[in-house]
Amino acid sequence: MSRPAAQAKGVAVAWRSPVPRPLALGRNLRWSLCLVPSLVVLAVVTLAPALFLLVTSFTPLSLTRPETARDFSQPLVNYALLLQDGRFWNSVWVQAKLSAATVALQLAGGLALALLLNVRSAFLEACRTVFLIPMVLPPIVVAILWKVLYTPDISPIHWALEQAGGALACEPIRLSVASRTPGLAQWEGRRFHPSLTHALRLLPTEEMEAFFIARLRKRAAG
């Protein structure tokens, strides 16, 4: 109903003047520009590595020979070798079976849970919150574990050494790993048991995650 017709009939309506086209285009452009940083990060994190892998798949790339990354003399040799590898076809078959089974189970289980949680109930609303806990819990658990390991008040290794006195010792560890670094004797103004410097902290690398290793030995009495 147009504004004049509504006024003629005595109907109160809220009239909103149309937004000028140049103004609307400018507003849409600003909104689109706000997405640019996120799209750039997404491209760098996902598209760039995928493109790099695609390009290097046409080369006999070897990490010990960086010059092979520019060798495109036989671009399809990797794919030819792959099609002749029995391990590849076995992996494809195993993955196909796993995908079919897991996808079917996930669809069935997800549909059943969705229908169940769609019912209005205070108990089910609480269950929805419980389902979100695993999504946010792992980072929190990891942070707390590291805090426990490095806090003298609650650190299990520091506590064990303090309680045992001289009956328990932290012995040096010989481990030929480039990313190793000694344990800490002091952190954030708090002091640990001095023998914790014999422990090892393995820093994360491309091949493995971070680890904290301590070898404790009970000394003979007397």
Buried (B, 14 or more C-beta within 10 A) or exposed (E): EEEEEEEEEEEEEEEEEEEEEEEEEEEEEEEEEEEEEEEEEEEEEEEEEEEEEEEBEBBBBEEEEEEEBEBEEEEEEBEEEEEEEEEEEEEEEEEEEEEEEEEEEEEEEEEEEEEEBEEEEEEEEEEEEEEEEEEEEEEEEEEEEEEBBBBBEEBEBBBBBEEBEEEBBBEEBEEEEEBBEEBBEEEEEEEBBEBBBBBBBBEEEEEEEEBBEBEBEEEEEE
